[in-house]
Amino acid sequence: MSKSSPSALLSLDEVDNLSRLEDLADFWKKLLELFVASHCDSFSLSGIQTAEEMSKVACFADWQPSFTKRTVVRFEWDTPAAGRKWFDLELWRFQIDAETIRRLTQSEFQYWTVSSEDYPADHLYFFSGDQLLIDVEPNEFAIMFYQLTPARYEFLRSMAPEVARALNSSRNWSATTLAV
């Protein structure tokens, strides 16, 4: 079991220069090409479990990344009224390589939603080993960073200073990878 801490939430609608879609597209490309490519080795899309299901995602229609493994992630958070809450989520992970990154950068960030025919996933999860590093929720314009070490924070700050300033640190949220 691998425990994650600290975490930080990025609400993209709070970042000054991401109000235009072109700026959001540039940030999405930077996040994938710089941060994800250098820090992550696998990813998962909510609801996608097989290569056949992956082939229904527009950017992977003619090529699918290799399946790596199944993972269960426990998400936990504190609430003032109800105390500690949690849920477990089973995810099917696929390998990240240069081709995967290239294809993901072709997708429009705001098009990812479970009701989309071309991009049918509400969440995109990015992992490093057994640690969940990033939970992207495009329909909420939100990105949760887990395991945000000082080195990873500095990397984010150097690639997008305006984004790093908008990160809201939280010790109330955690993600733990459970043994399967």
Secondary structure, 3 states (H helix, E strand, C coil): CECCCCEEEEEHHHCHHHCCHHHHHHHHHHHHHHHHHHHCCEEEECCCCCHHHHCCCHHHCCCCCCEEEEEEEEEEEEECCCEEEEEEEEEEEEECCHHHHHHHHHCCHHHCCCCCCCCCCCCEEEEECCEEEEEEEHHHCEEEECCCCHHHHHHHHHHCHHHHHHEEEECCEEEEEECC
